[in-house]
Amino acid sequence: MLPTVILKGTLIKKSQQKRRTSPCNYKERLFVLDTQDLTYSEQRPGKKPSQKGCIELSRIKCVEIVCSEAPIPCSNKYPFQVVHDNCYLYIFAPDNDCRQRWVRALKEETKCNALLLKYHPNFWMEGRWRCCYQTEKMATGCQEYDPMGYEPENFEVLTRKCSSVESKKPLPPTPDPQRQLSDPGQRVVVALQNYSPHEDTDLPLHKDQEYILTDSSHHDWWTVQDHRGNSGFVPCMYIAEKSCNNFNRFEWYNKDITRGRAEELLMTEVKQCQPSSA
């Protein structure tokens, strides 16, 4: 029995870079989804399309939209991914409706496959996952995969997630790593929140841990050193200098109150919180 064509259209695919030395490029291809395969071909004026790839539907492990704030260097700005074997195929649709049609159809045809339990919602770029920063391409995903996620309400949730990711204010550009350090003294800072590096020159922060501040000359990025001796840039808004006079950042701090008055207010508050006897 011949396969039945389900969807057909021109989309843009990113090279799968199956080898470490493979180039990264984006090419327009004619995609055809039928009841057996997903194929893509090069369209040639006046000639029959030349097939460039064919993925058996039975080998597909995951189909999902991609949520990323990363700039997309092609004309189609709505990406989705097809995970098959040990490969990630990124496909770019011209609009969200087109993307939804393809993801719905592919999920419907592959819902009985041996699917992934978790997937990566962002791109694999520059040697790491942009969603969880793992550096192993075949690492287990960081978000649960919903094989029935083509329902309209689920698509709306994913679309909102994409919108929230894309609308996040980007961190300021990092300064020149070769610049001279201006603060030779050892000043200790405390991480106010966790920070995951965005560049190789960044240093991860762990909330409440202490670091040595080695340079605070840049307006947005300071250089710190962890207890292992590793140094790197961190956003200055994520840290605070540890000092006996540096309590002003806390809401509970009032420098103009005496200890006796503080204890009096505390005891009053405790009494107010105690239940009265009936």
C-alpha positions in Angstrom: 0.0 0.0 0.0 1.4 3.4 -1.1 2.0 6.0 1.7 -0.5 8.9 1.9 0.9 12.5 1.8 -0.1 14.4 5.0 1.7 17.7 4.6 3.9 19.3 2.0 5.6 22.7 2.0 8.8 24.7 1.7 10.7 25.2 5.0 14.3 25.9 6.0 16.4 23.3 7.7 19.6 23.7 9.7 22.5 21.3 8.9 22.5 18.5 11.5 26.3 18.7 12.0 26.6 14.9 12.6 30.4 15.4 12.7 32.2 17.9 14.8 33.8 19.4 11.7 30.5 19.7 9.8 29.6 23.3 8.7 26.6 25.1 10.1 24.3 26.3 7.4 20.6 26.9 6.6 19.0 25.7 3.4 15.5 25.9 1.9 14.0 22.5 1.3 10.8 21.0 0.1 9.5 18.9 3.0 7.0 16.1 2.5 5.4 14.2 5.4 3.6 11.0 4.5 2.4 8.0 6.6 5.8 6.4 6.4 8.6 9.1 6.1 9.6 12.7 6.5 11.6 13.7 3.4 13.2 16.9 2.3 14.4 17.8 -1.2 16.3 20.5 -3.0 14.0 22.3 -5.4 15.6 23.0 -8.8 14.0 25.3 -11.4 12.7 23.2 -14.3 13.9 19.9 -12.8 12.5 17.3 -10.5 13.3 18.0 -6.8 16.5 16.2 -5.6 15.9 14.3 -2.4 18.5 15.2 0.3 17.2 13.4 3.3 14.6 10.8 4.5 13.6 10.0 8.1 11.5 7.0 8.8 8.7 8.0 11.1 9.3 4.9 13.3 12.8 6.3 14.1 11.5 9.7 15.5 11.8 10.1 19.2 10.6 13.6 19.8 8.9 16.5 17.9 8.6 19.8 19.6 8.8 23.6 19.1 12.0 25.3 20.1 11.9 28.2 22.6 15.0 30.4 22.4 16.1 33.9 22.7 19.0 33.3 20.3 19.0 35.2 17.0 18.0 33.1 14.0 20.1 33.8 11.0 17.5 32.8 8.3 14.2 34.3 7.1 12.0 31.8 8.8 11.8 32.6 12.6 9.6 29.8 14.0 11.8 26.8 14.8 10.8 23.2 15.8 12.9 20.1 16.3 12.7 16.5 15.1 14.8 14.1 17.2 15.7 10.8 15.4 18.3 8.2 16.2 21.1 10.3 17.7 20.4 13.4 15.6 18.6 16.7 16.1 17.0 18.2 13.0 16.0 21.9 13.4 13.4 23.1 11.0 12.2 26.7 10.6 8.7 27.6 9.6 7.6 31.0 8.2 4.9 31.6 10.9 3.6 30.1 14.0 0.5 28.6 12.4 2.6 26.7 9.9 4.9 25.4 12.7 1.9 24.2 14.7 0.5 22.3 11.7 3.8 20.5 11.2 4.3 19.7 14.8 0.7 18.5 15.3 0.9 16.2 12.3 4.3 14.8 13.2 3.3 14.1 16.8 0.1 12.4 15.6 2.1 10.1 13.3 4.8 9.2 15.9 2.8 9.1 19.2 3.2 5.3 19.4 7.0 5.3 18.9 9.6 4.7 21.7 9.7 8.4 22.6 12.0 10.4 24.8 10.8 11.1 28.4 12.6 14.4 28.5 13.8 16.8 25.7 15.8 20.0 25.4 13.5 23.0 24.7 16.3 25.2 23.4 19.0 24.9 20.8 22.3 23.0 20.9 24.7 25.8 20.1 28.5 26.3 20.4 29.0 23.0 22.2 26.3 23.2 24.9 22.5 23.2 25.4 21.2 26.8 25.8 18.5 25.5 28.1 20.4 23.6 30.8 24.1 24.3 29.8 25.0 20.7 29.6 28.0 20.1 27.3 27.1 16.6 26.1 25.0 16.7 23.0 23.2 13.4 23.8 22.6 14.3 27.5 19.2 13.6 28.9 16.7 16.5 28.3 15.8 19.0 31.0 12.0 19.2 30.3 9.3 16.6 30.2 8.2 15.7 26.7 4.4 15.6 26.1 3.7 13.5 23.0 0.1 14.8 23.0 1.3 18.4 23.2 -0.3 19.3 19.8 -3.6 20.1 21.6 -4.4 23.8 21.2 -4.2 24.6 24.9 -0.8 22.9 25.3 0.5 24.8 22.3 -0.6 28.1 23.9 1.4 27.2 27.0 4.5 26.5 24.9 4.0 29.6 22.8 3.8 31.7 26.0 7.0 30.1 27.3 8.7 31.0 24.0 7.4 34.6 24.3 8.6 34.9 27.9 12.1 33.6 26.9 12.3 35.8 23.9 11.2 38.9 25.8 13.7 38.5 28.6 16.0 41.5 28.9 19.4 40.3 27.8 22.4 40.7 30.1 24.8 43.5 29.1 27.8 42.6 26.9 30.8 41.3 28.7 33.9 43.5 28.9 37.2 42.8 27.3 38.8 39.9 29.2 42.3 41.3 28.5 41.7 44.6 30.3 43.8 45.5 33.4 42.4 44.6 36.8 42.0 47.7 39.0 41.3 46.3 42.4 44.3 44.3 43.7 43.0 44.0 47.3 41.1 41.0 48.4 37.5 42.1 48.9 34.9 39.4 49.7 31.4 39.4 48.0 28.4 37.2 48.6 26.2 35.8 45.8 22.6 37.1 46.2 21.3 34.5 43.7 22.5 31.7 41.4 24.0 32.6 38.1 24.7 30.2 35.1 27.4 31.3 32.8 26.5 32.5 29.3 30.0 32.7 28.0 33.2 30.8 28.6 34.7 33.8 30.4 31.8 33.8 33.0 31.9 32.2 36.4 28.9 30.4 37.9 27.5 31.8 41.1 25.8 29.8 44.0 23.5 31.8 46.3 25.0 32.7 49.7 28.5 31.5 48.8 31.5 33.8 49.2 33.8 34.9 46.4 36.9 37.2 46.2 36.3 40.3 44.2 39.3 41.0 42.0 38.0 43.7 39.7 35.0 46.1 39.9 36.0 48.7 37.3 33.3 47.7 34.8 29.9 49.2 35.1 27.9 45.9 34.7 30.4 43.0 35.1 32.8 42.3 37.9 35.5 39.7 38.1 35.4 37.3 41.0 37.3 34.2 42.1 35.8 31.1 43.7 37.3 29.0 46.5 38.9 26.7 43.8 40.8 29.6 42.3 38.6 29.9 39.2 38.0 33.4 38.0 35.4 34.9 35.7 32.9 37.6 35.0 29.6 37.8 36.9 26.8 40.4 36.7 27.5 42.9 39.5 23.8 43.0 40.4 24.0 39.3 41.5 26.6 39.9 44.2 27.0 42.2 47.3 30.2 43.1 49.0 30.6 41.4 52.4 31.2 44.1 55.0 30.2 44.9 58.6 28.7 48.1 57.2 27.0 46.6 54.2 23.5 45.7 55.6 21.6 48.5 53.8 20.6 46.1 51.0 18.4 44.2 53.5 14.8 45.4 54.0 14.9 44.5 57.8 18.0 46.7 58.5 17.5 50.0 60.3 20.7 51.7 61.3 19.0 54.4 63.5 17.4 52.0 66.0 19.0 50.9 69.3 19.3 47.4 70.4 16.9 48.0 73.4 14.3 49.5 71.1 14.6 46.6 68.6 14.1 44.0 71.4 11.1 46.0 72.6 9.5 46.0 69.2 10.3 42.3 68.7 8.6 41.3 72.0 5.5 43.4 71.2 5.2 41.7 67.8 5.5 38.3 69.5 2.8 39.1 72.0 0.5 40.3 69.2 1.0 37.0 67.4 0.1 34.9 70.4 -3.6 33.7 70.5 -5.7 35.2 73.3 -7.3 32.9 75.9 -11.1 32.6 75.6 
